[in-house]
Each structure stands twice: as structure tokens, then as C-alpha cells.
Amino acid sequence: MPETTDILVIGGGVMGLWAALGAAEAGLSVVLVEAGKIGGGASGGLLGALFPWMPDRWDAKKQYQLDALAALPDEIARLEDATGLSAGFRRVGRVVPLPGPHLRDIALRHQRDAEANWQAGTTRFHWHVRDGAPDGVDLDPSTCAAGHVFDTLAARIEPRALGRLLRAALERQPTARIIEHAAVTSLDPVRGRAELSSGHAPLAFSHTIIAAGAASFPLLQSLLPPLPKPLGQGVKGQAALLRATLDPAAPVVFLDGIYIVAHENGLAAVGSTSENSYADADTTDDRLDAVIERARALMPALRDADVVERWAGIRPKAIGRDPLVGSLPGHPSVIALTGGFKITFGVAHRLAISALDGVLGRSLAPLPENFTLEGQLRREFGPRA
Ligand SMILES: Cc1cc2nc3c(=O)[nH]c(=O)nc-3n(C[C@H](O)[C@H](O)[C@H](O)COP(=O)(O)OP(=O)(O)OC[C@H]3O[C@@H](n4cnc5c(N)ncnc54)[C@H](O)[C@@H]3O)c2cc1C
């Protein structure tokens, strides 16, 4: 006989962990099935930058992300209090050097946009345009020829510490169970039944949340009528960890796709590449060498820092380039929770609530149209999709 559960969560990355925790906290029974080890996918990386979208052209999805970023510290603190673990979160802000005057003009427009739009409840966040290089951040002065931006909304988290925290919080829930090293090999949404690999008994579920990262797209697509294009793709990224004595309170630095993130443990993460095609998912190569070199050029303090770890992962990018959340047309018991691409760590807690809203018949975190599967299909393939 299959084990029966209210919620089957497929995938133990940051999306699946938040969803499983939310379901268990709502009193539902939940089984989280992870093909490898918890946090062993894209969520087991190094960077953990929590960046907002640009403050211009304001819309519901930008407000959703802003509210999520604003709410994250309290969510993390609640779990840290319960488990005694740390997620390495800090709202350190972000510095963006401005090498040329035209970039300063754009930044000044964004400063006004942020004053108008960056508000979550009564909390305001700011996008300051300042002269010269930032105090206390060791940057090549030529990169700040036209000044720099400092925004007060960006933050950072230590991805692996977050995974450990979420796992520990989930393990404290009496209605939750984790199965590692077993993949869901087939789903029958009509009978509410999933087959598992590795000799595990099948599972019977009322709802299933597909949070399998980039592997979610073919799984979801197998349950939909044929589409002219894939529902999403994996985008490879490479990053590295350097032993550098940066101040852990230092802002995240970002310039031309290069991130430098100082973590609490005295290590600095640098990244990242964006590769739409790749031969294998796990290896690093000279593209990462180039990223490290650019980071060293940007921040002289990294020039002699030893590389402690090189890492690669596959980011899930949905067809509409936004997170892909919510129930499948024709299969209300199947809920997508994927596609966070480069912003997942800052929004996964809210997206999980949104995913569960459909199950629990409530509306705690209404989804912007762009984040729903139906919205993304309509945008890509027209109103009849
Ligand atoms: C180099 C790099 C840098 C990044 N930097 C940032 C950053 O600074 N900030 C940010 O917010 N995001 C960043 N990201 C993106 C972020 O890591 C991902 O968007 C996020 O981790 C995706 O989480 P997820 O839970 O959707 O997927 P994953 O973490 O990939 O989890 C999916 C899990 O599902 C499991 N799985 C797959 N198929 C099955 C199956 N059939 N059955 C059971 N389990 C299955 C996998 O084993 C995996 O563990 C970065 C990514 C990379 C690669």
C-alpha cells in the first residue's frame, strides 16, 4: 500500500524546503522527496545575493519581490530562534560602481524611482547615488569615476546555511518527513500517485508541489498539452569562494554581471557565469577563471586571496523569465514552484506561501499574473495557450 500524504513536495532545494515547512506549519502532512541530498542542487551554491529588481517601471511583480525581501529577515529570525542555527543573513545593501557619466544619469533616475516605489508597509528603502568610491569598500577607483550607487534594500544570505536551517526547521515538524536519495520517477495526478526510485514504495498524495529546480520543466510539461517550446530551461552558473578578510558588514558589490559577496565566515563569494548551453552541469572551467580575474580587478583586496572552492550549478529559468508558480491547468492537484532563476533566495519563502494558498483555499500572498503558469503561457503563446 502506498504511504498517503496531504502534500508531496518534489525537490529539496530552497523552494521545496520552504514549501514543505509551510505545509507542515499549516498542519498538513508532507513528504519531501529529494533525488540527491537536501540542498544539493542549485540551492547549495556560494553567492546568496538578495537583489531587488530595478525600481523603475513599477508593477505587481516588483512589489511582490520587494515585500518578500522586506519580510525575509523576520522569517529567518523566527527559524533561527527555533533551531539555534544561523542562515548568515544580513541586510548589507549593494554597491554598484558607476564608471561613466551616462550610467550616473540612469542611476539618478533610478534614485527618484526608488523614492517613489521602494516601500513595503511603512518601511522605505533607498537607492543613493554618491560621488567617488564608497567608504570602507576596497574598489579600483577607476570603476567609480562617475560615483557609485548604494542601495539599502539588497542583502545576502549563506545558501548552504539557509539549507541547513530550513532542513532543521522541517525536521522539527511532527507531520513532515524527508526522503533523500530517491527521485520521483512518474506522477499520476488523476489517481494522486507518485512512483519513486531506489526501491521506495509509491506515495499517494492529495496535492503535489513540483519544486525540482530545472528538472521541474520537463516534469510539468509531461502533464500539459504539447507546447511549441520548452516551459523553461536550466542555465548553468559558476562561482568561487575566496579566503579574504572582508568586513562581513560590507555591501555586496555588483558590476557588469560580477558579484562579490562577503559572508559572515571570513570568506568572499564571487560569481557568476550564465551559460545557456553546457556539456555537463557540475564542472568549472576557464569561464570561472575569467570571473575570478574580473572580481580581483574590481576589488584589489581579492588579488592575493586563495580560491577555497569552485562550484557550478543549474539555475531554473522559466519560459517567461519569472518564477513559475501555481496549479496546472487541468490538474489542480499539481502545483508548480520553480523558475526563480537569479532571485530565488529572496522570494522563495513568499512563493511557497503563494503555492500553498491554492491548497489551503486562502489568499495570504496573491501571485502577480506574470508568475502564474497560465500568465506565462499566455504571454509567450498568446491568449489561446
Ligand atoms: C552560480 C550561481 C549563482 C547564483 N546566485 C544566486 C544569488 O546570488 N541569489 C539568488 O537568489 N539566486 C542565485 N542563484 C540561483 C539559485 O541558486 C536558484 O534559483 C535556486 O537555488 C533554485 O532553487 P530550487 O529549489 O528551485 O532548485 P534546486 O536548488 O536546484 O533544487 C531542486 C532539487 O530538486 C531535486 N530533484 C530534481 N528532480 C527530482 C525528482 N524527479 N525527484 C526528486 N527530487 C528531484 C534536485 O536534486 C534538487 O536538489 C544562483 C545560481 C547559480 C548556479
PDBQT file of the ligand as one rigid body, heavy atoms in Angstrom, charges set to zero:
ROOT
HETATM    1  C1  LIG A 401      26.415  30.245  -9.876  1.00  0.00    +0.000 C 
HETATM    2  C2  LIG A 401      25.050  30.553  -9.342  1.00  0.00    +0.000 A 
HETATM    3  C3  LIG A 401      24.875  31.683  -8.565  1.00  0.00    +0.000 A 
HETATM    4  C4  LIG A 401      23.621  32.013  -8.068  1.00  0.00    +0.000 A 
HETATM    5  N1  LIG A 401      23.490  33.117  -7.281  1.00  0.00    +0.000 NA
HETATM    6  C5  LIG A 401      22.281  33.432  -6.774  1.00  0.00    +0.000 A 
HETATM    7  C6  LIG A 401      22.151  34.561  -5.916  1.00  0.00    +0.000 A 
HETATM    8  O1  LIG A 401      23.129  35.233  -5.612  1.00  0.00    +0.000 OA
HETATM    9  N2  LIG A 401      20.913  34.852  -5.438  1.00  0.00    +0.000 N 
HETATM   10  C7  LIG A 401      19.811  34.097  -5.768  1.00  0.00    +0.000 A 
HETATM   11  O2  LIG A 401      18.717  34.417  -5.294  1.00  0.00    +0.000 OA
HETATM   12  N3  LIG A 401      19.919  33.029  -6.582  1.00  0.00    +0.000 NA
HETATM   13  C8  LIG A 401      21.120  32.691  -7.080  1.00  0.00    +0.000 A 
HETATM   14  N4  LIG A 401      21.247  31.612  -7.896  1.00  0.00    +0.000 N 
HETATM   15  C9  LIG A 401      20.033  30.892  -8.302  1.00  0.00    +0.000 C 
HETATM   16  C10 LIG A 401      19.560  29.964  -7.216  1.00  0.00    +0.000 C 
HETATM   17  O3  LIG A 401      20.640  29.177  -6.766  1.00  0.00    +0.000 OA
HETATM   18  C11 LIG A 401      18.460  29.070  -7.776  1.00  0.00    +0.000 C 
HETATM   19  O4  LIG A 401      17.488  29.851  -8.457  1.00  0.00    +0.000 OA
HETATM   20  C12 LIG A 401      17.766  28.315  -6.651  1.00  0.00    +0.000 C 
HETATM   21  O5  LIG A 401      18.683  27.641  -5.853  1.00  0.00    +0.000 OA
HETATM   22  C13 LIG A 401      16.760  27.329  -7.235  1.00  0.00    +0.000 C 
HETATM   23  O6  LIG A 401      16.172  26.653  -6.148  1.00  0.00    +0.000 OA
HETATM   24  P1  LIG A 401      15.181  25.466  -6.430  1.00  0.00    +0.000 P 
HETATM   25  O7  LIG A 401      14.749  24.936  -5.120  1.00  0.00    +0.000 OA
HETATM   26  O8  LIG A 401      14.153  25.918  -7.400  1.00  0.00    +0.000 OA
HETATM   27  O9  LIG A 401      16.087  24.391  -7.233  1.00  0.00    +0.000 OA
HETATM   28  P2  LIG A 401      17.267  23.450  -6.720  1.00  0.00    +0.000 P 
HETATM   29  O10 LIG A 401      18.032  24.050  -5.617  1.00  0.00    +0.000 OA
HETATM   30  O11 LIG A 401      18.018  23.027  -7.922  1.00  0.00    +0.000 OA
HETATM   31  O12 LIG A 401      16.501  22.230  -6.090  1.00  0.00    +0.000 OA
HETATM   32  C14 LIG A 401      15.811  21.295  -6.872  1.00  0.00    +0.000 C 
HETATM   33  C15 LIG A 401      16.024  19.924  -6.257  1.00  0.00    +0.000 C 
HETATM   34  O13 LIG A 401      15.135  19.002  -6.872  1.00  0.00    +0.000 OA
HETATM   35  C16 LIG A 401      15.778  17.753  -6.943  1.00  0.00    +0.000 C 
HETATM   36  N5  LIG A 401      15.113  16.948  -7.952  1.00  0.00    +0.000 N 
HETATM   37  C17 LIG A 401      15.143  17.100  -9.302  1.00  0.00    +0.000 A 
HETATM   38  N6  LIG A 401      14.367  16.176  -9.899  1.00  0.00    +0.000 NA
HETATM   39  C18 LIG A 401      13.823  15.431  -8.903  1.00  0.00    +0.000 A 
HETATM   40  C19 LIG A 401      12.925  14.317  -8.892  1.00  0.00    +0.000 A 
HETATM   41  N7  LIG A 401      12.408  13.799 -10.013  1.00  0.00    +0.000 N 
HETATM   42  N8  LIG A 401      12.603  13.792  -7.699  1.00  0.00    +0.000 NA
HETATM   43  C20 LIG A 401      13.088  14.299  -6.532  1.00  0.00    +0.000 A 
HETATM   44  N9  LIG A 401      13.940  15.354  -6.499  1.00  0.00    +0.000 NA
HETATM   45  C21 LIG A 401      14.287  15.911  -7.670  1.00  0.00    +0.000 A 
HETATM   46  C22 LIG A 401      17.221  18.103  -7.264  1.00  0.00    +0.000 C 
HETATM   47  O14 LIG A 401      18.091  17.057  -6.877  1.00  0.00    +0.000 OA
HETATM   48  C23 LIG A 401      17.431  19.389  -6.461  1.00  0.00    +0.000 C 
HETATM   49  O15 LIG A 401      18.039  19.170  -5.204  1.00  0.00    +0.000 OA
HETATM   50  C24 LIG A 401      22.495  31.212  -8.379  1.00  0.00    +0.000 A 
HETATM   51  C25 LIG A 401      22.673  30.047  -9.128  1.00  0.00    +0.000 A 
HETATM   52  C26 LIG A 401      23.931  29.718  -9.607  1.00  0.00    +0.000 A 
HETATM   53  C27 LIG A 401      24.092  28.454 -10.396  1.00  0.00    +0.000 C 
ENDROOT
TORSDOF 0
